[in-house]
Amino acid sequence: ATFSGIHVEEECCGHSSRVNKWELQKLDGATWTTVCAGTRMGAHFETSFAPVTARTLRILILDASEGPTSSEVWLLDKVK
């Protein structure tokens, strides 16, 4: 699939994010490549980036204040 953004629904503590540092990666053969990275997510997190084509993805939570809890992750097709 080709996509240019993600949307993550995160369970939050009050108005603060549990996730403090994350990376979205795609699998290129046997190597994981970072597509985008950031700090806070929040309840209705969304970010966009240059179009990416991938079959396998993962979100790495590198730092969190509590156990991170995401109920949904959507790929966004903002490619025109």
mmCIF file of the N, C-alpha and C atoms, coordinates in Angstrom:
data_MODEL
# 
_entry.id   MODEL 
# 
loop_
_atom_site.group_PDB 
_atom_site.id 
_atom_site.type_symbol 
_atom_site.label_atom_id 
_atom_site.label_alt_id 
_atom_site.label_comp_id 
_atom_site.label_asym_id 
_atom_site.label_entity_id 
_atom_site.label_seq_id 
_atom_site.pdbx_PDB_ins_code 
_atom_site.Cartn_x 
_atom_site.Cartn_y 
_atom_site.Cartn_z 
_atom_site.occupancy 
_atom_site.B_iso_or_equiv 
_atom_site.pdbx_formal_charge 
_atom_site.auth_seq_id 
_atom_site.auth_comp_id 
_atom_site.auth_asym_id 
_atom_site.auth_atom_id 
_atom_site.pdbx_PDB_model_num 
ATOM 1   N N  . ALA A 1 1  ? 0.839  -1.181 0.000  1.00 0.00 ? 1  ALA A N  1 
ATOM 2   C CA . ALA A 1 1  ? 0.000  0.000  0.000  1.00 0.00 ? 1  ALA A CA 1 
ATOM 3   C C  . ALA A 1 1  ? 0.887  1.248  0.000  1.00 0.00 ? 1  ALA A C  1 
ATOM 4   N N  . THR A 1 2  ? 0.409  2.297  -0.651 1.00 0.00 ? 2  THR A N  1 
ATOM 5   C CA . THR A 1 2  ? 1.080  3.589  -0.607 1.00 0.00 ? 2  THR A CA 1 
ATOM 6   C C  . THR A 1 2  ? 0.254  4.519  0.271  1.00 0.00 ? 2  THR A C  1 
ATOM 7   N N  . PHE A 1 3  ? 0.908  5.162  1.218  1.00 0.00 ? 3  PHE A N  1 
ATOM 8   C CA . PHE A 1 3  ? 0.228  6.045  2.149  1.00 0.00 ? 3  PHE A CA 1 
ATOM 9   C C  . PHE A 1 3  ? 1.162  7.189  2.503  1.00 0.00 ? 3  PHE A C  1 
ATOM 10  N N  . SER A 1 4  ? 0.607  8.237  3.080  1.00 0.00 ? 4  SER A N  1 
ATOM 11  C CA . SER A 1 4  ? 1.429  9.410  3.407  1.00 0.00 ? 4  SER A CA 1 
ATOM 12  C C  . SER A 1 4  ? 1.093  9.989  4.773  1.00 0.00 ? 4  SER A C  1 
ATOM 13  N N  . GLY A 1 5  ? 0.555  9.155  5.650  1.00 0.00 ? 5  GLY A N  1 
ATOM 14  C CA . GLY A 1 5  ? 0.267  9.601  6.997  1.00 0.00 ? 5  GLY A CA 1 
ATOM 15  C C  . GLY A 1 5  ? -0.280 8.468  7.836  1.00 0.00 ? 5  GLY A C  1 
ATOM 16  N N  . ILE A 1 6  ? -0.299 8.695  9.149  1.00 0.00 ? 6  ILE A N  1 
ATOM 17  C CA . ILE A 1 6  ? -0.910 7.740  10.067 1.00 0.00 ? 6  ILE A CA 1 
ATOM 18  C C  . ILE A 1 6  ? -1.783 8.494  11.063 1.00 0.00 ? 6  ILE A C  1 
ATOM 19  N N  . HIS A 1 7  ? -2.750 7.786  11.584 1.00 0.00 ? 7  HIS A N  1 
ATOM 20  C CA . HIS A 1 7  ? -3.621 8.291  12.642 1.00 0.00 ? 7  HIS A CA 1 
ATOM 21  C C  . HIS A 1 7  ? -3.604 7.226  13.734 1.00 0.00 ? 7  HIS A C  1 
ATOM 22  N N  . VAL A 1 8  ? -3.355 7.628  14.986 1.00 0.00 ? 8  VAL A N  1 
ATOM 23  C CA . VAL A 1 8  ? -3.312 6.692  16.108 1.00 0.00 ? 8  VAL A CA 1 
ATOM 24  C C  . VAL A 1 8  ? -4.264 7.188  17.190 1.00 0.00 ? 8  VAL A C  1 
ATOM 25  N N  . GLU A 1 9  ? -5.135 6.310  17.635 1.00 0.00 ? 9  GLU A N  1 
ATOM 26  C CA . GLU A 1 9  ? -6.010 6.580  18.772 1.00 0.00 ? 9  GLU A CA 1 
ATOM 27  C C  . GLU A 1 9  ? -5.292 6.050  20.007 1.00 0.00 ? 9  GLU A C  1 
ATOM 28  N N  . GLU A 1 10 ? -4.859 6.951  20.886 1.00 0.00 ? 10 GLU A N  1 
ATOM 29  C CA . GLU A 1 10 ? -4.139 6.550  22.097 1.00 0.00 ? 10 GLU A CA 1 
ATOM 30  C C  . GLU A 1 10 ? -4.999 6.809  23.326 1.00 0.00 ? 10 GLU A C  1 
ATOM 31  N N  . GLU A 1 11 ? -5.034 5.848  24.236 1.00 0.00 ? 11 GLU A N  1 
ATOM 32  C CA . GLU A 1 11 ? -5.687 6.046  25.529 1.00 0.00 ? 11 GLU A CA 1 
ATOM 33  C C  . GLU A 1 11 ? -4.786 6.963  26.341 1.00 0.00 ? 11 GLU A C  1 
ATOM 34  N N  . CYS A 1 12 ? -5.328 8.072  26.800 1.00 0.00 ? 12 CYS A N  1 
ATOM 35  C CA . CYS A 1 12 ? -4.507 9.077  27.498 1.00 0.00 ? 12 CYS A CA 1 
ATOM 36  C C  . CYS A 1 12 ? -4.879 9.169  28.968 1.00 0.00 ? 12 CYS A C  1 
ATOM 37  N N  . CYS A 1 13 ? -3.933 9.676  29.714 1.00 0.00 ? 13 CYS A N  1 
ATOM 38  C CA . CYS A 1 13 ? -4.160 9.970  31.140 1.00 0.00 ? 13 CYS A CA 1 
ATOM 39  C C  . CYS A 1 13 ? -4.534 11.439 31.225 1.00 0.00 ? 13 CYS A C  1 
ATOM 40  N N  . GLY A 1 14 ? -5.789 11.745 31.398 1.00 0.00 ? 14 GLY A N  1 
ATOM 41  C CA . GLY A 1 14 ? -6.215 13.141 31.382 1.00 0.00 ? 14 GLY A CA 1 
ATOM 42  C C  . GLY A 1 14 ? -6.002 13.704 29.983 1.00 0.00 ? 14 GLY A C  1 
ATOM 43  N N  . HIS A 1 15 ? -5.243 14.762 29.878 1.00 0.00 ? 15 HIS A N  1 
ATOM 44  C CA . HIS A 1 15 ? -4.968 15.359 28.567 1.00 0.00 ? 15 HIS A CA 1 
ATOM 45  C C  . HIS A 1 15 ? -3.535 15.133 28.116 1.00 0.00 ? 15 HIS A C  1 
ATOM 46  N N  . SER A 1 16 ? -2.805 14.268 28.824 1.00 0.00 ? 16 SER A N  1 
ATOM 47  C CA . SER A 1 16 ? -1.407 14.045 28.443 1.00 0.00 ? 16 SER A CA 1 
ATOM 48  C C  . SER A 1 16 ? -1.225 12.690 27.782 1.00 0.00 ? 16 SER A C  1 
ATOM 49  N N  . SER A 1 17 ? -0.231 12.608 26.931 1.00 0.00 ? 17 SER A N  1 
ATOM 50  C CA . SER A 1 17 ? 0.094  11.390 26.215 1.00 0.00 ? 17 SER A CA 1 
ATOM 51  C C  . SER A 1 17 ? 0.893  10.451 27.104 1.00 0.00 ? 17 SER A C  1 
ATOM 52  N N  . ARG A 1 18 ? 0.666  9.152  26.964 1.00 0.00 ? 18 ARG A N  1 
ATOM 53  C CA . ARG A 1 18 ? 1.507  8.167  27.640 1.00 0.00 ? 18 ARG A CA 1 
ATOM 54  C C  . ARG A 1 18 ? 2.791  7.955  26.839 1.00 0.00 ? 18 ARG A C  1 
ATOM 55  N N  . VAL A 1 19 ? 2.702  8.097  25.530 1.00 0.00 ? 19 VAL A N  1 
ATOM 56  C CA . VAL A 1 19 ? 3.855  7.885  24.647 1.00 0.00 ? 19 VAL A CA 1 
ATOM 57  C C  . VAL A 1 19 ? 4.712  9.146  24.621 1.00 0.00 ? 19 VAL A C  1 
ATOM 58  N N  . ASN A 1 20 ? 5.995  8.998  24.909 1.00 0.00 ? 20 ASN A N  1 
ATOM 59  C CA . ASN A 1 20 ? 6.923  10.122 24.907 1.00 0.00 ? 20 ASN A CA 1 
ATOM 60  C C  . ASN A 1 20 ? 7.878  10.116 23.716 1.00 0.00 ? 20 ASN A C  1 
ATOM 61  N N  . LYS A 1 21 ? 8.107  8.938  23.123 1.00 0.00 ? 21 LYS A N  1 
ATOM 62  C CA . LYS A 1 21 ? 8.992  8.834  21.961 1.00 0.00 ? 21 LYS A CA 1 
ATOM 63  C C  . LYS A 1 21 ? 8.603  7.593  21.160 1.00 0.00 ? 21 LYS A C  1 
ATOM 64  N N  . TRP A 1 22 ? 8.499  7.753  19.820 1.00 0.00 ? 22 TRP A N  1 
ATOM 65  C CA . TRP A 1 22 ? 8.058  6.653  18.964 1.00 0.00 ? 22 TRP A CA 1 
ATOM 66  C C  . TRP A 1 22 ? 8.710  6.747  17.586 1.00 0.00 ? 22 TRP A C  1 
ATOM 67  N N  . GLU A 1 23 ? 8.652  5.638  16.830 1.00 0.00 ? 23 GLU A N  1 
ATOM 68  C CA . GLU A 1 23 ? 9.089  5.582  15.433 1.00 0.00 ? 23 GLU A CA 1 
ATOM 69  C C  . GLU A 1 23 ? 8.121  4.704  14.647 1.00 0.00 ? 23 GLU A C  1 
ATOM 70  N N  . LEU A 1 24 ? 7.791  5.107  13.440 1.00 0.00 ? 24 LEU A N  1 
ATOM 71  C CA . LEU A 1 24 ? 7.054  4.282  12.489 1.00 0.00 ? 24 LEU A CA 1 
ATOM 72  C C  . LEU A 1 24 ? 8.083  3.732  11.521 1.00 0.00 ? 24 LEU A C  1 
ATOM 73  N N  . GLN A 1 25 ? 8.124  2.409  11.367 1.00 0.00 ? 25 GLN A N  1 
ATOM 74  C CA . GLN A 1 25 ? 9.112  1.787  10.496 1.00 0.00 ? 25 GLN A CA 1 
ATOM 75  C C  . GLN A 1 25 ? 8.444  0.880  9.479  1.00 0.00 ? 25 GLN A C  1 
ATOM 76  N N  . LYS A 1 26 ? 9.117  0.729  8.312  1.00 0.00 ? 26 LYS A N  1 
ATOM 77  C CA . LYS A 1 26 ? 8.652  -0.210 7.287  1.00 0.00 ? 26 LYS A CA 1 
ATOM 78  C C  . LYS A 1 26 ? 9.756  -1.225 7.055  1.00 0.00 ? 26 LYS A C  1 
ATOM 79  N N  . LEU A 1 27 ? 9.352  -2.414 6.634  1.00 0.00 ? 27 LEU A N  1 
ATOM 80  C CA . LEU A 1 27 ? 10.301 -3.485 6.371  1.00 0.00 ? 27 LEU A CA 1 
ATOM 81  C C  . LEU A 1 27 ? 10.744 -3.427 4.919  1.00 0.00 ? 27 LEU A C  1 
ATOM 82  N N  . ASP A 1 28 ? 12.056 -3.254 4.707  1.00 0.00 ? 28 ASP A N  1 
ATOM 83  C CA . ASP A 1 28 ? 12.674 -3.254 3.380  1.00 0.00 ? 28 ASP A CA 1 
ATOM 84  C C  . ASP A 1 28 ? 13.544 -4.498 3.289  1.00 0.00 ? 28 ASP A C  1 
ATOM 85  N N  . GLY A 1 29 ? 13.009 -5.561 2.709  1.00 0.00 ? 29 GLY A N  1 
ATOM 86  C CA . GLY A 1 29 ? 13.753 -6.827 2.680  1.00 0.00 ? 29 GLY A CA 1 
ATOM 87  C C  . GLY A 1 29 ? 13.875 -7.364 4.096  1.00 0.00 ? 29 GLY A C  1 
ATOM 88  N N  . ALA A 1 30 ? 15.099 -7.368 4.631  1.00 0.00 ? 30 ALA A N  1 
ATOM 89  C CA . ALA A 1 30 ? 15.322 -7.832 5.999  1.00 0.00 ? 30 ALA A CA 1 
ATOM 90  C C  . ALA A 1 30 ? 15.663 -6.676 6.941  1.00 0.00 ? 30 ALA A C  1 
ATOM 91  N N  . THR A 1 31 ? 15.542 -5.438 6.457  1.00 0.00 ? 31 THR A N  1 
ATOM 92  C CA . THR A 1 31 ? 15.942 -4.267 7.227  1.00 0.00 ? 31 THR A CA 1 
ATOM 93  C C  . THR A 1 31 ? 14.743 -3.375 7.530  1.00 0.00 ? 31 THR A C  1 
ATOM 94  N N  . TRP A 1 32 ? 14.643 -2.936 8.787  1.00 0.00 ? 32 TRP A N  1 
ATOM 95  C CA . TRP A 1 32 ? 13.611 -1.977 9.178  1.00 0.00 ? 32 TRP A CA 1 
ATOM 96  C C  . TRP A 1 32 ? 14.134 -0.568 8.933  1.00 0.00 ? 32 TRP A C  1 
ATOM 97  N N  . THR A 1 33 ? 13.336 0.256  8.240  1.00 0.00 ? 33 THR A N  1 
ATOM 98  C CA . THR A 1 33 ? 13.691 1.637  7.918  1.00 0.00 ? 33 THR A CA 1 
ATOM 99  C C  . THR A 1 33 ? 12.685 2.570  8.572  1.00 0.00 ? 33 THR A C  1 
ATOM 100 N N  . THR A 1 34 ? 13.166 3.620  9.242  1.00 0.00 ? 34 THR A N  1 
ATOM 101 C CA . THR A 1 34 ? 12.278 4.574  9.893  1.00 0.00 ? 34 THR A CA 1 
ATOM 102 C C  . THR A 1 34 ? 11.642 5.492  8.863  1.00 0.00 ? 34 THR A C  1 
ATOM 103 N N  . VAL A 1 35 ? 10.315 5.542  8.868  1.00 0.00 ? 35 VAL A N  1 
ATOM 104 C CA . VAL A 1 35 ? 9.539  6.401  7.973  1.00 0.00 ? 35 VAL A CA 1 
ATOM 105 C C  . VAL A 1 35 ? 9.371  7.778  8.607  1.00 0.00 ? 35 VAL A C  1 
ATOM 106 N N  . CYS A 1 36 ? 9.028  7.809  9.893  1.00 0.00 ? 36 CYS A N  1 
ATOM 107 C CA . CYS A 1 36 ? 8.904  9.052  10.642 1.00 0.00 ? 36 CYS A CA 1 
ATOM 108 C C  . CYS A 1 36 ? 9.047  8.728  12.118 1.00 0.00 ? 36 CYS A C  1 
ATOM 109 N N  . ALA A 1 37 ? 9.304  9.753  12.906 1.00 0.00 ? 37 ALA A N  1 
ATOM 110 C CA . ALA A 1 37 ? 9.490  9.578  14.345 1.00 0.00 ? 37 ALA A CA 1 
ATOM 111 C C  . ALA A 1 37 ? 8.996  10.826 15.050 1.00 0.00 ? 37 ALA A C  1 
ATOM 112 N N  . GLY A 1 38 ? 8.748  10.689 16.341 1.00 0.00 ? 38 GLY A N  1 
ATOM 113 C CA . GLY A 1 38 ? 8.293  11.852 17.071 1.00 0.00 ? 38 GLY A CA 1 
ATOM 114 C C  . GLY A 1 38 ? 8.269  11.633 18.559 1.00 0.00 ? 38 GLY A C  1 
ATOM 115 N N  . THR A 1 39 ? 7.673  12.598 19.236 1.00 0.00 ? 39 THR A N  1 
ATOM 116 C CA . THR A 1 39 ? 7.559  12.535 20.684 1.00 0.00 ? 39 THR A CA 1 
ATOM 117 C C  . THR A 1 39 ? 6.112  12.242 21.053 1.00 0.00 ? 39 THR A C  1 
ATOM 118 N N  . ARG A 1 40 ? 5.429  13.117 21.624 1.00 0.00 ? 40 ARG A N  1 
ATOM 119 C CA . ARG A 1 40 ? 4.060  12.876 22.108 1.00 0.00 ? 40 ARG A CA 1 
ATOM 120 C C  . ARG A 1 40 ? 3.109  12.437 20.995 1.00 0.00 ? 40 ARG A C  1 
ATOM 121 N N  . MET A 1 41 ? 2.137  11.607 21.365 1.00 0.00 ? 41 MET A N  1 
ATOM 122 C CA . MET A 1 41 ? 1.073  11.237 20.436 1.00 0.00 ? 41 MET A CA 1 
ATOM 123 C C  . MET A 1 41 ? -0.208 11.949 20.827 1.00 0.00 ? 41 MET A C  1 
ATOM 124 N N  . GLY A 1 42 ? -0.853 11.506 21.899 1.00 0.00 ? 42 GLY A N  1 
ATOM 125 C CA . GLY A 1 42 ? -2.109 12.112 22.324 1.00 0.00 ? 42 GLY A CA 1 
ATOM 126 C C  . GLY A 1 42 ? -3.301 11.299 21.865 1.00 0.00 ? 42 GLY A C  1 
ATOM 127 N N  . ALA A 1 43 ? -4.487 11.703 22.285 1.00 0.00 ? 43 ALA A N  1 
ATOM 128 C CA . ALA A 1 43 ? -5.709 10.934 22.057 1.00 0.00 ? 43 ALA A CA 1 
ATOM 129 C C  . ALA A 1 43 ? -6.023 10.688 20.589 1.00 0.00 ? 43 ALA A C  1 
ATOM 130 N N  . HIS A 1 44 ? -5.853 11.674 19.739 1.00 0.00 ? 44 HIS A N  1 
ATOM 131 C CA . HIS A 1 44 ? -6.190 11.550 18.320 1.00 0.00 ? 44 HIS A CA 1 
ATOM 132 C C  . HIS A 1 44 ? -4.997 12.047 17.505 1.00 0.00 ? 44 HIS A C  1 
ATOM 133 N N  . PHE A 1 45 ? -3.905 11.310 17.574 1.00 0.00 ? 45 PHE A N  1 
ATOM 134 C CA . PHE A 1 45 ? -2.665 11.732 16.932 1.00 0.00 ? 45 PHE A CA 1 
ATOM 135 C C  . PHE A 1 45 ? -2.720 11.497 15.423 1.00 0.00 ? 45 PHE A C  1 
ATOM 136 N N  . GLU A 1 46 ? -2.215 12.464 14.664 1.00 0.00 ? 46 GLU A N  1 
ATOM 137 C CA . GLU A 1 46 ? -2.136 12.329 13.210 1.00 0.00 ? 46 GLU A CA 1 
ATOM 138 C C  . GLU A 1 46 ? -0.891 13.057 12.716 1.00 0.00 ? 46 GLU A C  1 
ATOM 139 N N  . THR A 1 47 ? -0.198 12.428 11.779 1.00 0.00 ? 47 THR A N  1 
ATOM 140 C CA . THR A 1 47 ? 0.960  13.063 11.159 1.00 0.00 ? 47 THR A CA 1 
ATOM 141 C C  . THR A 1 47 ? 1.021  12.643 9.698  1.00 0.00 ? 47 THR A C  1 
ATOM 142 N N  . SER A 1 48 ? 1.627  13.478 8.888  1.00 0.00 ? 48 SER A N  1 
ATOM 143 C CA . SER A 1 48 ? 1.799  13.157 7.475  1.00 0.00 ? 48 SER A CA 1 
ATOM 144 C C  . SER A 1 48 ? 3.273  13.263 7.110  1.00 0.00 ? 48 SER A C  1 
ATOM 145 N N  . PHE A 1 49 ? 3.624  12.648 5.988  1.00 0.00 ? 49 PHE A N  1 
ATOM 146 C CA . PHE A 1 49 ? 5.003  12.588 5.532  1.00 0.00 ? 49 PHE A CA 1 
ATOM 147 C C  . PHE A 1 49 ? 4.997  12.298 4.041  1.00 0.00 ? 49 PHE A C  1 
ATOM 148 N N  . ALA A 1 50 ? 6.169  12.282 3.425  1.00 0.00 ? 50 ALA A N  1 
ATOM 149 C CA . ALA A 1 50 ? 6.271  11.970 1.992  1.00 0.00 ? 50 ALA A CA 1 
ATOM 150 C C  . ALA A 1 50 ? 5.689  10.579 1.746  1.00 0.00 ? 50 ALA A C  1 
ATOM 151 N N  . PRO A 1 51 ? 5.042  10.356 0.611  1.00 0.00 ? 51 PRO A N  1 
ATOM 152 C CA . PRO A 1 51 ? 4.425  9.057  0.331  1.00 0.00 ? 51 PRO A CA 1 
ATOM 153 C C  . PRO A 1 51 ? 5.408  7.889  0.481  1.00 0.00 ? 51 PRO A C  1 
ATOM 154 N N  . VAL A 1 52 ? 4.904  6.810  1.073  1.00 0.00 ? 52 VAL A N  1 
ATOM 155 C CA . VAL A 1 52 ? 5.678  5.600  1.345  1.00 0.00 ? 52 VAL A CA 1 
ATOM 156 C C  . VAL A 1 52 ? 4.892  4.413  0.815  1.00 0.00 ? 52 VAL A C  1 
ATOM 157 N N  . THR A 1 53 ? 5.591  3.464  0.237  1.00 0.00 ? 53 THR A N  1 
ATOM 158 C CA . THR A 1 53 ? 4.967  2.210  -0.169 1.00 0.00 ? 53 THR A CA 1 
ATOM 159 C C  . THR A 1 53 ? 5.571  1.103  0.686  1.00 0.00 ? 53 THR A C  1 
ATOM 160 N N  . ALA A 1 54 ? 4.716  0.339  1.354  1.00 0.00 ? 54 ALA A N  1 
ATOM 161 C CA . ALA A 1 54 ? 5.193  -0.707 2.246  1.00 0.00 ? 54 ALA A CA 1 
ATOM 162 C C  . ALA A 1 54 ? 4.153  -1.810 2.370  1.00 0.00 ? 54 ALA A C  1 
ATOM 163 N N  . ARG A 1 55 ? 4.627  -2.974 2.701  1.00 0.00 ? 55 ARG A N  1 
ATOM 164 C CA . ARG A 1 55 ? 3.750  -4.115 2.950  1.00 0.00 ? 55 ARG A CA 1 
ATOM 165 C C  . ARG A 1 55 ? 3.675  -4.424 4.446  1.00 0.00 ? 55 ARG A C  1 
ATOM 166 N N  . THR A 1 56 ? 4.800  -4.187 5.150  1.00 0.00 ? 56 THR A N  1 
ATOM 167 C CA . THR A 1 56 ? 4.872  -4.494 6.571  1.00 0.00 ? 56 THR A CA 1 
ATOM 168 C C  . THR A 1 56 ? 5.340  -3.265 7.337  1.00 0.00 ? 56 THR A C  1 
ATOM 169 N N  . LEU A 1 57 ? 4.614  -2.914 8.396  1.00 0.00 ? 57 LEU A N  1 
ATOM 170 C CA . LEU A 1 57 ? 4.917  -1.738 9.217  1.00 0.00 ? 57 LEU A CA 1 
ATOM 171 C C  . LEU A 1 57 ? 4.955  -2.123 10.685 1.00 0.00 ? 57 LEU A C  1 
ATOM 172 N N  . ARG A 1 58 ? 5.633  -1.276 11.465 1.00 0.00 ? 58 ARG A N  1 
ATOM 173 C CA . ARG A 1 58 ? 5.569  -1.409 12.912 1.00 0.00 ? 58 ARG A CA 1 
ATOM 174 C C  . ARG A 1 58 ? 5.731  -0.034 13.541 1.00 0.00 ? 58 ARG A C  1 
ATOM 175 N N  . ILE A 1 59 ? 5.105  0.137  14.698 1.00 0.00 ? 59 ILE A N  1 
ATOM 176 C CA . ILE A 1 59 ? 5.291  1.348  15.492 1.00 0.00 ? 59 ILE A CA 1 
ATOM 177 C C  . ILE A 1 59 ? 6.072  0.926  16.732 1.00 0.00 ? 59 ILE A C  1 
ATOM 178 N N  . LEU A 1 60 ? 7.242  1.519  16.896 1.00 0.00 ? 60 LEU A N  1 
ATOM 179 C CA . LEU A 1 60 ? 8.052  1.254  18.079 1.00 0.00 ? 60 LEU A CA 1 
ATOM 180 C C  . LEU A 1 60 ? 7.768  2.342  19.109 1.00 0.00 ? 60 LEU A C  1 
ATOM 181 N N  . ILE A 1 61 ? 7.399  1.944  20.301 1.00 0.00 ? 61 ILE A N  1 
ATOM 182 C CA . ILE A 1 61 ? 7.242  2.877  21.412 1.00 0.00 ? 61 ILE A CA 1 
ATOM 183 C C  . ILE A 1 61 ? 8.567  2.818  22.166 1.00 0.00 ? 61 ILE A C  1 
ATOM 184 N N  . LEU A 1 62 ? 9.356  3.883  22.057 1.00 0.00 ? 62 LEU A N  1 
ATOM 185 C CA . LEU A 1 62 ? 10.700 3.902  22.630 1.00 0.00 ? 62 LEU A CA 1 
ATOM 186 C C  . LEU A 1 62 ? 10.726 4.449  24.050 1.00 0.00 ? 62 LEU A C  1 
ATOM 187 N N  . ASP A 1 63 ? 9.714  5.225  24.429 1.00 0.00 ? 63 ASP A N  1 
ATOM 188 C CA . ASP A 1 63 ? 9.634  5.754  25.783 1.00 0.00 ? 63 ASP A CA 1 
ATOM 189 C C  . ASP A 1 63 ? 8.175  6.075  26.090 1.00 0.00 ? 63 ASP A C  1 
ATOM 190 N N  . ALA A 1 64 ? 7.727  5.686  27.275 1.00 0.00 ? 64 ALA A N  1 
ATOM 191 C CA . ALA A 1 64 ? 6.345  5.956  27.679 1.00 0.00 ? 64 ALA A CA 1 
ATOM 192 C C  . ALA A 1 64 ? 6.294  6.165  29.189 1.00 0.00 ? 64 ALA A C  1 
ATOM 193 N N  . SER A 1 65 ? 5.374  7.022  29.632 1.00 0.00 ? 65 SER A N  1 
ATOM 194 C CA . SER A 1 65 ? 5.229  7.299  31.059 1.00 0.00 ? 65 SER A CA 1 
ATOM 195 C C  . SER A 1 65 ? 4.475  6.184  31.773 1.00 0.00 ? 65 SER A C  1 
ATOM 196 N N  . GLU A 1 66 ? 3.586  5.527  31.074 1.00 0.00 ? 66 GLU A N  1 
ATOM 197 C CA . GLU A 1 66 ? 2.825  4.383  31.576 1.00 0.00 ? 66 GLU A CA 1 
ATOM 198 C C  . GLU A 1 66 ? 2.730  3.397  30.432 1.00 0.00 ? 66 GLU A C  1 
ATOM 199 N N  . GLY A 1 67 ? 2.094  2.270  30.653 1.00 0.00 ? 67 GLY A N  1 
ATOM 200 C CA . GLY A 1 67 ? 1.899  1.320  29.570 1.00 0.00 ? 67 GLY A CA 1 
ATOM 201 C C  . GLY A 1 67 ? 1.135  1.964  28.431 1.00 0.00 ? 67 GLY A C  1 
ATOM 202 N N  . PRO A 1 68 ? 1.749  2.096  27.234 1.00 0.00 ? 68 PRO A N  1 
ATOM 203 C CA . PRO A 1 68 ? 1.052  2.719  26.106 1.00 0.00 ? 68 PRO A CA 1 
ATOM 204 C C  . PRO A 1 68 ? -0.121 1.855  25.659 1.00 0.00 ? 68 PRO A C  1 
ATOM 205 N N  . THR A 1 69 ? -1.222 2.502  25.335 1.00 0.00 ? 69 THR A N  1 
ATOM 206 C CA . THR A 1 69 ? -2.431 1.795  24.929 1.00 0.00 ? 69 THR A CA 1 
ATOM 207 C C  . THR A 1 69 ? -3.015 2.479  23.700 1.00 0.00 ? 69 THR A C  1 
ATOM 208 N N  . SER A 1 70 ? -2.945 1.800  22.564 1.00 0.00 ? 70 SER A N  1 
ATOM 209 C CA . SER A 1 70 ? -3.523 2.324  21.323 1.00 0.00 ? 70 SER A CA 1 
ATOM 210 C C  . SER A 1 70 ? -4.664 1.416  20.914 1.00 0.00 ? 70 SER A C  1 
ATOM 211 N N  . SER A 1 71 ? -5.809 2.009  20.623 1.00 0.00 ? 71 SER A N  1 
ATOM 212 C CA . SER A 1 71 ? -6.966 1.204  20.238 1.00 0.00 ? 71 SER A CA 1 
ATOM 213 C C  . SER A 1 71 ? -7.070 1.041  18.728 1.00 0.00 ? 71 SER A C  1 
ATOM 214 N N  . GLU A 1 72 ? -6.555 2.009  17.956 1.00 0.00 ? 72 GLU A N  1 
ATOM 215 C CA . GLU A 1 72 ? -6.629 1.928  16.499 1.00 0.00 ? 72 GLU A CA 1 
ATOM 216 C C  . GLU A 1 72 ? -5.450 2.650  15.871 1.00 0.00 ? 72 GLU A C  1 
ATOM 217 N N  . VAL A 1 73 ? -4.998 2.127  14.735 1.00 0.00 ? 73 VAL A N  1 
ATOM 218 C CA . VAL A 1 73 ? -3.980 2.769  13.908 1.00 0.00 ? 73 VAL A CA 1 
ATOM 219 C C  . VAL A 1 73 ? -4.486 2.747  12.480 1.00 0.00 ? 73 VAL A C  1 
ATOM 220 N N  . TRP A 1 74 ? -4.546 3.903  11.844 1.00 0.00 ? 74 TRP A N  1 
ATOM 221 C CA . TRP A 1 74 ? -5.008 4.005  10.458 1.00 0.00 ? 74 TRP A CA 1 
ATOM 222 C C  . TRP A 1 74 ? -3.896 4.530  9.584  1.00 0.00 ? 74 TRP A C  1 
ATOM 223 N N  . LEU A 1 75 ? -3.806 4.003  8.390  1.00 0.00 ? 75 LEU A N  1 
ATOM 224 C CA . LEU A 1 75 ? -2.925 4.585  7.369  1.00 0.00 ? 75 LEU A CA 1 
ATOM 225 C C  . LEU A 1 75 ? -3.734 5.616  6.623  1.00 0.00 ? 75 LEU A C  1 
ATOM 226 N N  . LEU A 1 76 ? -3.155 6.755  6.367  1.00 0.00 ? 76 LEU A N  1 
ATOM 227 C CA . LEU A 1 76 ? -3.852 7.830  5.683  1.00 0.00 ? 76 LEU A CA 1 
ATOM 228 C C  . LEU A 1 76 ? -3.331 7.961  4.263  1.00 0.00 ? 76 LEU A C  1 
ATOM 229 N N  . ASP A 1 77 ? -4.224 7.955  3.314  1.00 0.00 ? 77 ASP A N  1 
ATOM 230 C CA . ASP A 1 77 ? -3.859 8.102  1.907  1.00 0.00 ? 77 ASP A CA 1 
ATOM 231 C C  . ASP A 1 77 ? -4.061 9.549  1.517  1.00 0.00 ? 77 ASP A C  1 
ATOM 232 N N  . LYS A 1 78 ? -3.020 10.336 1.671  1.00 0.00 ? 78 LYS A N  1 
ATOM 233 C CA . LYS A 1 78 ? -3.086 11.743 1.300  1.00 0.00 ? 78 LYS A CA 1 
ATOM 234 C C  . LYS A 1 78 ? -2.352 11.974 -0.010 1.00 0.00 ? 78 LYS A C  1 
ATOM 235 N N  . VAL A 1 79 ? -2.092 10.885 -0.739 1.00 0.00 ? 79 VAL A N  1 
ATOM 236 C CA . VAL A 1 79 ? -1.401 10.983 -2.023 1.00 0.00 ? 79 VAL A CA 1 
ATOM 237 C C  . VAL A 1 79 ? -2.387 11.513 -3.048 1.00 0.00 ? 79 VAL A C  1 
ATOM 238 N N  . LYS A 1 80 ? -2.010 12.565 -3.731 1.00 0.00 ? 80 LYS A N  1 
ATOM 239 C CA . LYS A 1 80 ? -2.896 13.152 -4.743 1.00 0.00 ? 80 LYS A CA 1 
ATOM 240 C C  . LYS A 1 80 ? -2.444 12.712 -6.126 1.00 0.00 ? 80 LYS A C  1 
# 
